[in-house]
Amino acid sequence: MSTPEVRGIPGLGASVLASALLMGAAGYAALYLAPTERSMGDIQRIFYFHMPSAIIAFIAFFITFIANILYLVNRSPKSDWLGVSSAEVGVAFTTVVLVTGPIWGKPVWGVWWVWDARLTTTFILWVLYICYLLLRGLLDDPERKAIVSAVYGVFAFLDVPLVYMANRWFRTQHPAPVLLGGQNSGLAPQMKWVLLFCFIALTGVMLILLRVRYRLEELRHEVAEMKIIADSGDR
């Protein structure tokens, strides 16, 4: 029996291999194919993974938001599994954003961190979803856990549009938007293609993580059900 079948996720091995090849190609494109940015130099190449990670984190949190609403409407365990799975993936990519940002910012700004609107709201977003995951660990009753975390998750998502609009609404140290940000904020065509390719590669990583995390939550549910049956049989 193959490894993917043992894990209960058919085709996982092929997906991981394809994703690894894409990530390798994306790294090569970011380092060698993208032109060097005029003012920041080579350190700007972090951008090709920093920005897509932020977008993917938003997508993951949006999936959590929709799953939370669906759970409150239909009380389906699958919606709850999807919500927590996507939240964990979103936290992982937000962590990448918070790590790569200072690495990029220190040579450019001269400091690792500034509490401007974009950075502060991003940090708050990370804390909100860390709390979402911690909250689930504090509640034992599965139904109560799902309901409380779903309500919390709906409100936590309100910070996502705030993060996105922060450097449009406020004067920030963070660079101006390079996409959909006005006439003077565009990227060179070759930069756009590399950015798109890196985004596709990271999306593949997100989908694999989401599949594996969802399967783990499904298995947890099955184990909990078997435990209940075993306990009732002992009585």
PEGI-V188714 format. One record per helix or strand of 3 or more residues. SS is the DSSP state (alpha for helix, beta for strand). FROM is the first residue (numbers start at 1). LEN is the number of residues. If there is no record, write none. Layout:
ss=[SS:SS]
from=[FROM:FROM]
len=[LEN:LEN]
This chain:
ss=[alpha:alpha:alpha:alpha:alpha:alpha:alpha:alpha]
from=[3:12:42:77:117:142:158:189]
len=[5:22:33:33:22:15:12:46]
